[in-house]
Amino acid sequence: MKNRQTAASDLEVRSLKTPAELEAFFRLNAEIFRPDEDADLVSAQRRRFLMDDPDFHLHQLRGAFLGDTYVGGYAFLERTMCLGPARLRTACINGVATHPAYRHQGIATALMQDAIRVAESQQYALLFLHGLAYFYQQFGYIDVLEDTPRHIFARKQLPESDPRTYFVRAATLTDAPALLACYQRHYSPYLGSFAPTRTLQRQEHMLSNWFEVTDSGPLWFSTLSRSYMAISCFRGEDASCMSMKWLLIAGWPRSLYSMLMHNCSKRSQNLLRK
């Protein structure tokens, strides 16, 4: 498809309506954000992650159309932010994408203007997104949080753990209540947290769809007296090191932290072999 000029009067931004429009939305999302992966698989995963969310409504998926041609879109993820006793309805803008053949013709700008109009009509207190500051600042967005840090460790620095003291396994749906309690215990005290309003249903949904959040599923750690949880994300291209995107920890003993590093090292090595 060759690039063509787009007149503002030709463009309509609206909610998605038909199965074909949904297919186009998730297909473009997969091709833009994960171009080196199987587009059919990523599209199906992304659809499940968004549409199986317990709070999902179809109006949260927005598309830009030139006639019947889908040329870009984005999603609203509704969340409730906690500021002390106050509860604020907010939206996280997700997956802003423009078809490559229609870039630099105002499609993304039209999508962002639509997002602001929808937010005002729905009376969202705040809009959040993760993206290029130089583009989104023109719509009134400001930086409020540094990108999630990653911690890199050399394998030789990881001590062996004592299997008689701790054990590690992949988390399952039956762990959802404990994982939710851990998440809320750790993050609820923070001003502006979403943790207090996360439901068990959402926690189960997140646990079933970790492929959208990290390269590997959450790990479950336990001692004889207390349980812990961490979420790991392997990014290192070099098998001699591993990267942990972020941790969720409650009452974390130093010895258990060492075991986490050792176990993640082994899992990263296995992933790199595949």
Secondary structure in CASP SS format (residue, H / E / C, confidence):
PFRMAT SS
TARGET T0000
AUTHOR 0000-0000-0000
METHOD secondary structure of the structure
MODEL  1
M C 1.00
K C 1.00
N C 1.00
R C 1.00
Q C 1.00
T C 1.00
A C 1.00
A H 1.00
S H 1.00
D H 1.00
L E 1.00
E E 1.00
V E 1.00
R E 1.00
S E 1.00
L C 1.00
K C 1.00
T C 1.00
P H 1.00
A H 1.00
E H 1.00
L H 1.00
E H 1.00
A H 1.00
F H 1.00
F H 1.00
R H 1.00
L H 1.00
N H 1.00
A H 1.00
E H 1.00
I H 1.00
F H 1.00
R C 1.00
P C 1.00
D C 1.00
E C 1.00
D C 1.00
A H 1.00
D H 1.00
L H 1.00
V H 1.00
S H 1.00
A H 1.00
Q H 1.00
R H 1.00
R H 1.00
R H 1.00
F H 1.00
L H 1.00
M H 1.00
D C 1.00
D C 1.00
P C 1.00
D C 1.00
F C 1.00
H C 1.00
L H 1.00
H H 1.00
Q H 1.00
L E 1.00
R E 1.00
G E 1.00
A E 1.00
F E 1.00
L E 1.00
G C 1.00
D C 1.00
T E 1.00
Y E 1.00
V E 1.00
G E 1.00
G E 1.00
Y E 1.00
A E 1.00
F E 1.00
L E 1.00
E E 1.00
R E 1.00
T E 1.00
M E 1.00
C E 1.00
L E 1.00
G C 1.00
P C 1.00
A E 1.00
R E 1.00
L E 1.00
R E 1.00
T E 1.00
A E 1.00
C E 1.00
I E 1.00
N E 1.00
G E 1.00
V E 1.00
A E 1.00
T E 1.00
H C 1.00
P H 1.00
A H 1.00
Y H 1.00
R C 1.00
H C 1.00
Q C 1.00
G C 1.00
I H 1.00
A H 1.00
T H 1.00
A H 1.00
L H 1.00
M H 1.00
Q H 1.00
D H 1.00
A H 1.00
I H 1.00
R H 1.00
V H 1.00
A H 1.00
E H 1.00
S H 1.00
Q H 1.00
Q C 1.00
Y C 1.00
A C 1.00
L E 1.00
L E 1.00
F E 1.00
L C 1.00
H C 1.00
G C 1.00
L C 1.00
A H 1.00
Y H 1.00
F H 1.00
Y H 1.00
Q H 1.00
Q H 1.00
F H 1.00
G C 1.00
Y C 1.00
I C 1.00
D C 1.00
V C 1.00
L C 1.00
E C 1.00
D C 1.00
T C 1.00
P C 1.00
R C 1.00
H E 1.00
I E 1.00
F E 1.00
A E 1.00
R H 1.00
K H 1.00
Q H 1.00
L C 1.00
P C 1.00
E C 1.00
S C 1.00
D C 1.00
P C 1.00
R C 1.00
T C 1.00
Y C 1.00
F E 1.00
V E 1.00
R E 1.00
A E 1.00
A C 1.00
T C 1.00
L H 1.00
T H 1.00
D H 1.00
A H 1.00
P H 1.00
A H 1.00
L H 1.00
L H 1.00
A H 1.00
C H 1.00
Y H 1.00
Q H 1.00
R H 1.00
H H 1.00
Y H 1.00
S C 1.00
P C 1.00
Y C 1.00
L C 1.00
G C 1.00
S E 1.00
F C 1.00
A H 1.00
P H 1.00
T H 1.00
R C 1.00
T C 1.00
L H 1.00
Q H 1.00
R H 1.00
Q H 1.00
E H 1.00
H H 1.00
M H 1.00
L H 1.00
S H 1.00
N C 1.00
W H 1.00
F H 1.00
E H 1.00
V C 1.00
T C 1.00
D C 1.00
S C 1.00
G C 1.00
P C 1.00
L E 1.00
W E 1.00
F E 1.00
S E 1.00
T C 1.00
L C 1.00
S C 1.00
R C 1.00
S E 1.00
Y E 1.00
M E 1.00
A E 1.00
I C 1.00
S C 1.00
C C 1.00
F C 1.00
R C 1.00
G C 1.00
E C 1.00
D C 1.00
A C 1.00
S C 1.00
C E 1.00
M E 1.00
S E 1.00
M E 1.00
K C 1.00
W C 1.00
L C 1.00
L C 1.00
I C 1.00
A C 1.00
G C 1.00
W C 1.00
P C 1.00
R H 1.00
S H 1.00
L H 1.00
Y H 1.00
S H 1.00
M H 1.00
L H 1.00
M H 1.00
H H 1.00
N H 1.00
C H 1.00
S H 1.00
K H 1.00
R H 1.00
S H 1.00
Q H 1.00
N H 1.00
L H 1.00
L H 1.00
R H 1.00
K C 1.00
END
